[in-house]
Amino acid sequence: MNNLGEAGEDLDRLCQAVSPLDEPCNFPASVRCPQCEKWFCDAHAEDDEWHPCMLDEGEEGGEAG
């Protein structure tokens, strides 16, 4: 039995960004947010609007309405 652990998971990890329009990002994740501990691609790692930890309490992402 091969236990790859977290190192093996790195190859398949996708960006966990939450789009303002609730659209997923399918790019490989390389940066982990120290606040929400989710993984993001390079572009979304620096964009606060895509981090679930930056939403106001009670918001879930996606378009309002």
N, CA, C and O atoms as a Maestro MAE file, in Angstrom:
{
 s_m_m2io_version
 :::
 2.0.0
}

f_m_ct {
 s_m_title
 :::
 protein
 m_atom[260] {
  # First column is atom index #
  i_m_mmod_type
  r_m_x_coord
  r_m_y_coord
  r_m_z_coord
  i_m_residue_number
  s_m_chain_name
  s_m_pdb_residue_name
  s_m_pdb_atom_name
  i_m_atomic_number
  :::
  1 25 0.858 -1.189 0.000 1 A "MET " " N  " 7
  2 3 0.000 0.000 0.000 1 A "MET " " CA " 6
  3 2 0.896 1.241 0.000 1 A "MET " " C  " 6
  4 15 1.812 1.352 0.814 1 A "MET " " O  " 8
  5 25 0.626 2.165 -0.914 2 A "ASN " " N  " 7
  6 3 1.444 3.367 -1.050 2 A "ASN " " CA " 6
  7 2 0.739 4.540 -0.385 2 A "ASN " " C  " 6
  8 15 -0.336 4.944 -0.828 2 A "ASN " " O  " 8
  9 25 1.316 5.080 0.652 3 A "ASN " " N  " 7
  10 3 0.745 6.206 1.367 3 A "ASN " " CA " 6
  11 2 1.500 7.462 0.969 3 A "ASN " " C  " 6
  12 15 2.544 7.769 1.544 3 A "ASN " " O  " 8
  13 25 0.976 8.195 -0.014 4 A "LEU " " N  " 7
  14 3 1.655 9.378 -0.515 4 A "LEU " " CA " 6
  15 2 1.499 10.566 0.426 4 A "LEU " " C  " 6
  16 15 2.347 11.457 0.455 4 A "LEU " " O  " 8
  17 25 0.424 10.576 1.187 5 A "GLY " " N  " 7
  18 3 0.204 11.671 2.123 5 A "GLY " " CA " 6
  19 2 0.042 13.002 1.412 5 A "GLY " " C  " 6
  20 15 -0.385 13.043 0.258 5 A "GLY " " O  " 8
  21 25 0.372 14.069 2.077 6 A "GLU " " N  " 7
  22 3 0.167 15.414 1.536 6 A "GLU " " CA " 6
  23 2 1.028 15.665 0.304 6 A "GLU " " C  " 6
  24 15 0.597 16.378 -0.602 6 A "GLU " " O  " 8
  25 25 2.215 15.108 0.247 7 A "ALA " " N  " 7
  26 3 3.094 15.326 -0.904 7 A "ALA " " CA " 6
  27 2 2.443 14.823 -2.184 7 A "ALA " " C  " 6
  28 15 2.548 15.480 -3.220 7 A "ALA " " O  " 8
  29 25 1.781 13.687 -2.140 8 A "GLY " " N  " 7
  30 3 1.099 13.147 -3.308 8 A "GLY " " CA " 6
  31 2 -0.129 13.954 -3.672 8 A "GLY " " C  " 6
  32 15 -0.494 14.043 -4.844 8 A "GLY " " O  " 8
  33 25 -0.763 14.535 -2.684 9 A "GLU " " N  " 7
  34 3 -1.963 15.333 -2.930 9 A "GLU " " CA " 6
  35 2 -1.633 16.642 -3.630 9 A "GLU " " C  " 6
  36 15 -2.491 17.206 -4.309 9 A "GLU " " O  " 8
  37 25 -0.409 17.137 -3.479 10 A "ASP " " N  " 7
  38 3 -0.008 18.395 -4.101 10 A "ASP " " CA " 6
  39 2 -0.215 18.366 -5.605 10 A "ASP " " C  " 6
  40 15 -0.532 19.396 -6.200 10 A "ASP " " O  " 8
  41 25 -0.045 17.218 -6.227 11 A "LEU " " N  " 7
  42 3 -0.145 17.108 -7.674 11 A "LEU " " CA " 6
  43 2 -1.572 17.304 -8.172 11 A "LEU " " C  " 6
  44 15 -1.771 17.756 -9.300 11 A "LEU " " O  " 8
  45 25 -2.562 16.976 -7.358 12 A "ASP " " N  " 7
  46 3 -3.952 17.031 -7.779 12 A "ASP " " CA " 6
  47 2 -4.746 18.159 -7.125 12 A "ASP " " C  " 6
  48 15 -5.948 18.280 -7.362 12 A "ASP " " O  " 8
  49 25 -4.104 18.975 -6.316 13 A "ARG " " N  " 7
  50 3 -4.821 20.017 -5.587 13 A "ARG " " CA " 6
  51 2 -5.178 21.160 -6.528 13 A "ARG " " C  " 6
  52 15 -4.326 21.662 -7.261 13 A "ARG " " O  " 8
  53 25 -6.451 21.568 -6.502 14 A "LEU " " N  " 7
  54 3 -6.913 22.688 -7.319 14 A "LEU " " CA " 6
  55 2 -7.219 23.880 -6.424 14 A "LEU " " C  " 6
  56 15 -7.459 23.737 -5.225 14 A "LEU " " O  " 8
  57 25 -7.206 25.038 -7.027 15 A "CYS " " N  " 7
  58 3 -7.508 26.284 -6.331 15 A "CYS " " CA " 6
  59 2 -8.891 26.197 -5.683 15 A "CYS " " C  " 6
  60 15 -9.845 25.749 -6.319 15 A "CYS " " O  " 8
  61 25 -9.004 26.622 -4.424 16 A "GLN " " N  " 7
  62 3 -10.260 26.585 -3.684 16 A "GLN " " CA " 6
  63 2 -10.886 27.974 -3.587 16 A "GLN " " C  " 6
  64 15 -11.664 28.244 -2.672 16 A "GLN " " O  " 8
  65 25 -10.551 28.846 -4.522 17 A "ALA " " N  " 7
  66 3 -11.075 30.208 -4.513 17 A "ALA " " CA " 6
  67 2 -12.585 30.219 -4.667 17 A "ALA " " C  " 6
  68 15 -13.157 29.362 -5.340 17 A "ALA " " O  " 8
  69 25 -13.231 31.207 -4.030 18 A "VAL " " N  " 7
  70 3 -14.673 31.396 -4.128 18 A "VAL " " CA " 6
  71 2 -14.909 32.653 -4.948 18 A "VAL " " C  " 6
  72 15 -14.686 33.765 -4.469 18 A "VAL " " O  " 8
  73 25 -15.363 32.478 -6.187 19 A "SER " " N  " 7
  74 3 -15.602 33.594 -7.089 19 A "SER " " CA " 6
  75 2 -16.787 34.435 -6.635 19 A "SER " " C  " 6
  76 15 -17.737 33.902 -6.061 19 A "SER " " O  " 8
  77 25 -16.745 35.740 -6.882 20 A "PRO " " N  " 7
  78 3 -17.916 36.576 -6.601 20 A "PRO " " CA " 6
  79 2 -19.154 36.102 -7.375 20 A "PRO " " C  " 6
  80 15 -20.278 36.390 -6.964 20 A "PRO " " O  " 8
  81 25 -18.966 35.384 -8.480 21 A "LEU " " N  " 7
  82 3 -20.081 34.847 -9.262 21 A "LEU " " CA " 6
  83 2 -20.240 33.347 -9.043 21 A "LEU " " C  " 6
  84 15 -20.943 32.680 -9.801 21 A "LEU " " O  " 8
  85 25 -19.594 32.817 -8.013 22 A "ASP " " N  " 7
  86 3 -19.673 31.413 -7.632 22 A "ASP " " CA " 6
  87 2 -19.166 30.480 -8.730 22 A "ASP " " C  " 6
  88 15 -19.714 29.398 -8.940 22 A "ASP " " O  " 8
  89 25 -18.107 30.913 -9.433 23 A "GLU " " N  " 7
  90 3 -17.490 30.091 -10.466 23 A "GLU " " CA " 6
  91 2 -16.200 29.496 -9.903 23 A "GLU " " C  " 6
  92 15 -15.411 30.212 -9.286 23 A "GLU " " O  " 8
  93 25 -15.976 28.198 -10.107 24 A "PRO " " N  " 7
  94 3 -14.754 27.578 -9.586 24 A "PRO " " CA " 6
  95 2 -13.536 27.929 -10.424 24 A "PRO " " C  " 6
  96 15 -13.648 28.244 -11.609 24 A "PRO " " O  " 8
  97 25 -12.391 27.870 -9.801 25 A "CYS " " N  " 7
  98 3 -11.118 28.036 -10.496 25 A "CYS " " CA " 6
  99 2 -10.511 26.645 -10.625 25 A "CYS " " C  " 6
  100 15 -10.426 25.919 -9.634 25 A "CYS " " O  " 8
  101 25 -10.096 26.266 -11.805 26 A "ASN " " N  " 7
  102 3 -9.569 24.929 -12.034 26 A "ASN " " CA " 6
  103 2 -8.055 24.902 -12.205 26 A "ASN " " C  " 6
  104 15 -7.508 23.926 -12.718 26 A "ASN " " O  " 8
  105 25 -7.378 25.957 -11.783 27 A "PHE " " N  " 7
  106 3 -5.926 25.995 -11.885 27 A "PHE " " CA " 6
  107 2 -5.293 25.285 -10.686 27 A "PHE " " C  " 6
  108 15 -5.890 25.237 -9.611 27 A "PHE " " O  " 8
  109 25 -4.111 24.745 -10.860 28 A "PRO " " N  " 7
  110 3 -3.424 24.088 -9.738 28 A "PRO " " CA " 6
  111 2 -3.127 25.081 -8.614 28 A "PRO " " C  " 6
  112 15 -2.721 26.217 -8.859 28 A "PRO " " O  " 8
  113 25 -3.336 24.631 -7.386 29 A "ALA " " N  " 7
  114 3 -3.089 25.472 -6.218 29 A "ALA " " CA " 6
  115 2 -1.650 25.321 -5.752 29 A "ALA " " C  " 6
  116 15 -1.099 24.220 -5.739 29 A "ALA " " O  " 8
  117 25 -1.052 26.440 -5.372 30 A "SER " " N  " 7
  118 3 0.329 26.406 -4.911 30 A "SER " " CA " 6
  119 2 0.550 27.226 -3.646 30 A "SER " " C  " 6
  120 15 1.625 27.161 -3.051 30 A "SER " " O  " 8
  121 25 -0.458 28.002 -3.224 31 A "VAL " " N  " 7
  122 3 -0.313 28.885 -2.068 31 A "VAL " " CA " 6
  123 2 -1.420 28.586 -1.061 31 A "VAL " " C  " 6
  124 15 -2.594 28.510 -1.422 31 A "VAL " " O  " 8
  125 25 -1.038 28.417 0.197 32 A "ARG " " N  " 7
  126 3 -2.020 28.149 1.249 32 A "ARG " " CA " 6
  127 2 -2.228 29.401 2.081 32 A "ARG " " C  " 6
  128 15 -1.268 30.001 2.564 32 A "ARG " " O  " 8
  129 25 -3.487 29.793 2.247 33 A "CYS " " N  " 7
  130 3 -3.828 30.967 3.049 33 A "CYS " " CA " 6
  131 2 -3.648 30.632 4.526 33 A "CYS " " C  " 6
  132 15 -4.215 29.648 5.003 33 A "CYS " " O  " 8
  133 25 -2.875 31.424 5.256 34 A "PRO " " N  " 7
  134 3 -2.668 31.137 6.671 34 A "PRO " " CA " 6
  135 2 -3.912 31.391 7.525 34 A "PRO " " C  " 6
  136 15 -4.004 30.882 8.642 34 A "PRO " " O  " 8
  137 25 -4.872 32.170 7.015 35 A "GLN " " N  " 7
  138 3 -6.067 32.490 7.788 35 A "GLN " " CA " 6
  139 2 -7.143 31.418 7.628 35 A "GLN " " C  " 6
  140 15 -7.649 30.908 8.627 35 A "GLN " " O  " 8
  141 25 -7.504 31.064 6.387 36 A "CYS " " N  " 7
  142 3 -8.570 30.083 6.175 36 A "CYS " " CA " 6
  143 2 -8.019 28.690 5.872 36 A "CYS " " C  " 6
  144 15 -8.776 27.720 5.825 36 A "CYS " " O  " 8
  145 25 -6.704 28.589 5.666 37 A "GLU " " N  " 7
  146 3 -6.009 27.337 5.401 37 A "GLU " " CA " 6
  147 2 -6.490 26.639 4.127 37 A "GLU " " C  " 6
  148 15 -6.341 25.425 3.990 37 A "GLU " " O  " 8
  149 25 -7.064 27.399 3.200 38 A "LYS " " N  " 7
  150 3 -7.449 26.852 1.897 38 A "LYS " " CA " 6
  151 2 -6.318 27.102 0.909 38 A "LYS " " C  " 6
  152 15 -5.467 27.965 1.125 38 A "LYS " " O  " 8
  153 25 -6.322 26.336 -0.181 39 A "TRP " " N  " 7
  154 3 -5.275 26.421 -1.196 39 A "TRP " " CA " 6
  155 2 -5.745 27.237 -2.384 39 A "TRP " " C  " 6
  156 15 -6.898 27.129 -2.799 39 A "TRP " " O  " 8
  157 25 -4.844 28.065 -2.941 40 A "PHE " " N  " 7
  158 3 -5.166 28.962 -4.044 40 A "PHE " " CA " 6
  159 2 -4.088 28.918 -5.112 40 A "PHE " " C  " 6
  160 15 -2.928 28.621 -4.829 40 A "PHE " " O  " 8
  161 25 -4.489 29.222 -6.361 41 A "CYS " " N  " 7
  162 3 -3.508 29.384 -7.429 41 A "CYS " " CA " 6
  163 2 -2.780 30.702 -7.191 41 A "CYS " " C  " 6
  164 15 -3.198 31.498 -6.349 41 A "CYS " " O  " 8
  165 25 -1.714 30.935 -7.912 42 A "ASP " " N  " 7
  166 3 -0.915 32.156 -7.711 42 A "ASP " " CA " 6
  167 2 -1.753 33.425 -7.881 42 A "ASP " " C  " 6
  168 15 -1.594 34.379 -7.120 42 A "ASP " " O  " 8
  169 25 -2.640 33.438 -8.874 43 A "ALA " " N  " 7
  170 3 -3.431 34.635 -9.148 43 A "ALA " " CA " 6
  171 2 -4.420 34.935 -8.024 43 A "ALA " " C  " 6
  172 15 -4.558 36.092 -7.628 43 A "ALA " " O  " 8
  173 25 -5.105 33.930 -7.505 44 A "HIS " " N  " 7
  174 3 -6.130 34.151 -6.495 44 A "HIS " " CA " 6
  175 2 -5.567 34.253 -5.081 44 A "HIS " " C  " 6
  176 15 -6.252 34.735 -4.179 44 A "HIS " " O  " 8
  177 25 -4.354 33.815 -4.881 45 A "ALA " " N  " 7
  178 3 -3.740 33.912 -3.552 45 A "ALA " " CA " 6
  179 2 -3.627 35.362 -3.098 45 A "ALA " " C  " 6
  180 15 -3.682 35.644 -1.901 45 A "ALA " " O  " 8
  181 25 -3.472 36.276 -4.039 46 A "GLU " " N  " 7
  182 3 -3.296 37.688 -3.710 46 A "GLU " " CA " 6
  183 2 -4.564 38.515 -3.890 46 A "GLU " " C  " 6
  184 15 -4.538 39.731 -3.702 46 A "GLU " " O  " 8
  185 25 -5.674 37.869 -4.252 47 A "ASP " " N  " 7
  186 3 -6.930 38.577 -4.486 47 A "ASP " " CA " 6
  187 2 -7.912 38.258 -3.359 47 A "ASP " " C  " 6
  188 15 -8.518 37.186 -3.349 47 A "ASP " " O  " 8
  189 25 -8.069 39.179 -2.414 48 A "ASP " " N  " 7
  190 3 -8.910 38.962 -1.234 48 A "ASP " " CA " 6
  191 2 -10.355 38.622 -1.576 48 A "ASP " " C  " 6
  192 15 -11.013 37.931 -0.798 48 A "ASP " " O  " 8
  193 25 -10.868 39.081 -2.711 49 A "GLU " " N  " 7
  194 3 -12.258 38.820 -3.071 49 A "GLU " " CA " 6
  195 2 -12.522 37.337 -3.311 49 A "GLU " " C  " 6
  196 15 -13.678 36.915 -3.312 49 A "GLU " " O  " 8
  197 25 -11.479 36.542 -3.513 50 A "TRP " " N  " 7
  198 3 -11.637 35.114 -3.795 50 A "TRP " " CA " 6
  199 2 -11.431 34.248 -2.562 50 A "TRP " " C  " 6
  200 15 -11.589 33.029 -2.638 50 A "TRP " " O  " 8
  201 25 -11.084 34.845 -1.429 51 A "HIS " " N  " 7
  202 3 -10.848 34.079 -0.202 51 A "HIS " " CA " 6
  203 2 -12.119 34.014 0.631 51 A "HIS " " C  " 6
  204 15 -12.694 35.056 0.946 51 A "HIS " " O  " 8
  205 25 -12.579 32.808 1.001 52 A "PRO " " N  " 7
  206 3 -13.768 32.713 1.851 52 A "PRO " " CA " 6
  207 2 -13.563 33.359 3.216 52 A "PRO " " C  " 6
  208 15 -14.536 33.780 3.841 52 A "PRO " " O  " 8
  209 25 -12.333 33.446 3.689 53 A "CYS " " N  " 7
  210 3 -12.071 34.055 4.993 53 A "CYS " " CA " 6
  211 2 -12.254 35.568 4.953 53 A "CYS " " C  " 6
  212 15 -12.312 36.204 6.006 53 A "CYS " " O  " 8
  213 25 -12.346 36.152 3.774 54 A "MET " " N  " 7
  214 3 -12.502 37.598 3.655 54 A "MET " " CA " 6
  215 2 -13.972 38.014 3.519 54 A "MET " " C  " 6
  216 15 -14.269 39.208 3.488 54 A "MET " " O  " 8
  217 25 -14.896 37.045 3.437 55 A "LEU " " N  " 7
  218 3 -16.319 37.359 3.337 55 A "LEU " " CA " 6
  219 2 -16.845 37.809 4.692 55 A "LEU " " C  " 6
  220 15 -16.345 37.385 5.734 55 A "LEU " " O  " 8
  221 25 -17.858 38.673 4.669 56 A "ASP " " N  " 7
  222 3 -18.509 39.072 5.908 56 A "ASP " " CA " 6
  223 2 -19.230 37.866 6.495 56 A "ASP " " C  " 6
  224 15 -19.644 36.973 5.756 56 A "ASP " " O  " 8
  225 25 -19.384 37.833 7.797 57 A "GLU " " N  " 7
  226 3 -20.055 36.718 8.456 57 A "GLU " " CA " 6
  227 2 -21.461 36.533 7.890 57 A "GLU " " C  " 6
  228 15 -22.212 37.500 7.770 57 A "GLU " " O  " 8
  229 25 -21.814 35.316 7.546 58 A "GLY " " N  " 7
  230 3 -23.120 35.020 6.977 58 A "GLY " " CA " 6
  231 2 -23.130 34.956 5.478 58 A "GLY " " C  " 6
  232 15 -24.078 34.423 4.901 58 A "GLY " " O  " 8
  233 25 -22.101 35.484 4.809 59 A "GLU " " N  " 7
  234 3 -22.013 35.401 3.356 59 A "GLU " " CA " 6
  235 2 -21.347 34.094 2.972 59 A "GLU " " C  " 6
  236 15 -20.519 33.568 3.716 59 A "GLU " " O  " 8
  237 25 -21.715 33.564 1.793 60 A "GLU " " N  " 7
  238 3 -21.155 32.305 1.341 60 A "GLU " " CA " 6
  239 2 -20.464 32.428 0.003 60 A "GLU " " C  " 6
  240 15 -19.991 31.421 -0.523 60 A "GLU " " O  " 8
  241 25 -20.385 33.603 -0.566 61 A "GLY " " N  " 7
  242 3 -19.842 33.773 -1.906 61 A "GLY " " CA " 6
  243 2 -20.971 33.674 -2.898 61 A "GLY " " C  " 6
  244 15 -22.116 33.422 -2.522 61 A "GLY " " O  " 8
  245 25 -20.664 33.868 -4.147 62 A "GLY " " N  " 7
  246 3 -21.694 33.842 -5.181 62 A "GLY " " CA " 6
  247 2 -22.359 35.190 -5.310 62 A "GLY " " C  " 6
  248 15 -22.137 36.092 -4.502 62 A "GLY " " O  " 8
  249 25 -23.162 35.315 -6.317 63 A "GLU " " N  " 7
  250 3 -23.814 36.583 -6.605 63 A "GLU " " CA " 6
  251 2 -24.983 36.803 -5.678 63 A "GLU " " C  " 6
  252 15 -25.771 35.887 -5.444 63 A "GLU " " O  " 8
  253 25 -25.108 38.002 -5.148 64 A "ALA " " N  " 7
  254 3 -26.218 38.332 -4.250 64 A "ALA " " CA " 6
  255 2 -27.518 38.390 -5.033 64 A "ALA " " C  " 6
  256 15 -27.543 38.782 -6.199 64 A "ALA " " O  " 8
  257 25 -28.584 37.997 -4.376 65 A "GLY " " N  " 7
  258 3 -29.870 38.147 -5.021 65 A "GLY " " CA " 6
  259 2 -30.632 36.964 -4.925 65 A "GLY " " C  " 6
  260 15 -31.758 36.913 -5.421 65 A "GLY " " O  " 8
  :::
 }
 m_bond[259] {
  # First column is bond index #
  i_m_from
  i_m_to
  i_m_order
  :::
  1 1 2 1
  2 2 3 1
  3 3 4 2
  4 3 5 1
  5 5 6 1
  6 6 7 1
  7 7 8 2
  8 7 9 1
  9 9 10 1
  10 10 11 1
  11 11 12 2
  12 11 13 1
  13 13 14 1
  14 14 15 1
  15 15 16 2
  16 15 17 1
  17 17 18 1
  18 18 19 1
  19 19 20 2
  20 19 21 1
  21 21 22 1
  22 22 23 1
  23 23 24 2
  24 23 25 1
  25 25 26 1
  26 26 27 1
  27 27 28 2
  28 27 29 1
  29 29 30 1
  30 30 31 1
  31 31 32 2
  32 31 33 1
  33 33 34 1
  34 34 35 1
  35 35 36 2
  36 35 37 1
  37 37 38 1
  38 38 39 1
  39 39 40 2
  40 39 41 1
  41 41 42 1
  42 42 43 1
  43 43 44 2
  44 43 45 1
  45 45 46 1
  46 46 47 1
  47 47 48 2
  48 47 49 1
  49 49 50 1
  50 50 51 1
  51 51 52 2
  52 51 53 1
  53 53 54 1
  54 54 55 1
  55 55 56 2
  56 55 57 1
  57 57 58 1
  58 58 59 1
  59 59 60 2
  60 59 61 1
  61 61 62 1
  62 62 63 1
  63 63 64 2
  64 63 65 1
  65 65 66 1
  66 66 67 1
  67 67 68 2
  68 67 69 1
  69 69 70 1
  70 70 71 1
  71 71 72 2
  72 71 73 1
  73 73 74 1
  74 74 75 1
  75 75 76 2
  76 75 77 1
  77 77 78 1
  78 78 79 1
  79 79 80 2
  80 79 81 1
  81 81 82 1
  82 82 83 1
  83 83 84 2
  84 83 85 1
  85 85 86 1
  86 86 87 1
  87 87 88 2
  88 87 89 1
  89 89 90 1
  90 90 91 1
  91 91 92 2
  92 91 93 1
  93 93 94 1
  94 94 95 1
  95 95 96 2
  96 95 97 1
  97 97 98 1
  98 98 99 1
  99 99 100 2
  100 99 101 1
  101 101 102 1
  102 102 103 1
  103 103 104 2
  104 103 105 1
  105 105 106 1
  106 106 107 1
  107 107 108 2
  108 107 109 1
  109 109 110 1
  110 110 111 1
  111 111 112 2
  112 111 113 1
  113 113 114 1
  114 114 115 1
  115 115 116 2
  116 115 117 1
  117 117 118 1
  118 118 119 1
  119 119 120 2
  120 119 121 1
  121 121 122 1
  122 122 123 1
  123 123 124 2
  124 123 125 1
  125 125 126 1
  126 126 127 1
  127 127 128 2
  128 127 129 1
  129 129 130 1
  130 130 131 1
  131 131 132 2
  132 131 133 1
  133 133 134 1
  134 134 135 1
  135 135 136 2
  136 135 137 1
  137 137 138 1
  138 138 139 1
  139 139 140 2
  140 139 141 1
  141 141 142 1
  142 142 143 1
  143 143 144 2
  144 143 145 1
  145 145 146 1
  146 146 147 1
  147 147 148 2
  148 147 149 1
  149 149 150 1
  150 150 151 1
  151 151 152 2
  152 151 153 1
  153 153 154 1
  154 154 155 1
  155 155 156 2
  156 155 157 1
  157 157 158 1
  158 158 159 1
  159 159 160 2
  160 159 161 1
  161 161 162 1
  162 162 163 1
  163 163 164 2
  164 163 165 1
  165 165 166 1
  166 166 167 1
  167 167 168 2
  168 167 169 1
  169 169 170 1
  170 170 171 1
  171 171 172 2
  172 171 173 1
  173 173 174 1
  174 174 175 1
  175 175 176 2
  176 175 177 1
  177 177 178 1
  178 178 179 1
  179 179 180 2
  180 179 181 1
  181 181 182 1
  182 182 183 1
  183 183 184 2
  184 183 185 1
  185 185 186 1
  186 186 187 1
  187 187 188 2
  188 187 189 1
  189 189 190 1
  190 190 191 1
  191 191 192 2
  192 191 193 1
  193 193 194 1
  194 194 195 1
  195 195 196 2
  196 195 197 1
  197 197 198 1
  198 198 199 1
  199 199 200 2
  200 199 201 1
  201 201 202 1
  202 202 203 1
  203 203 204 2
  204 203 205 1
  205 205 206 1
  206 206 207 1
  207 207 208 2
  208 207 209 1
  209 209 210 1
  210 210 211 1
  211 211 212 2
  212 211 213 1
  213 213 214 1
  214 214 215 1
  215 215 216 2
  216 215 217 1
  217 217 218 1
  218 218 219 1
  219 219 220 2
  220 219 221 1
  221 221 222 1
  222 222 223 1
  223 223 224 2
  224 223 225 1
  225 225 226 1
  226 226 227 1
  227 227 228 2
  228 227 229 1
  229 229 230 1
  230 230 231 1
  231 231 232 2
  232 231 233 1
  233 233 234 1
  234 234 235 1
  235 235 236 2
  236 235 237 1
  237 237 238 1
  238 238 239 1
  239 239 240 2
  240 239 241 1
  241 241 242 1
  242 242 243 1
  243 243 244 2
  244 243 245 1
  245 245 246 1
  246 246 247 1
  247 247 248 2
  248 247 249 1
  249 249 250 1
  250 250 251 1
  251 251 252 2
  252 251 253 1
  253 253 254 1
  254 254 255 1
  255 255 256 2
  256 255 257 1
  257 257 258 1
  258 258 259 1
  259 259 260 2
  :::
 }
}
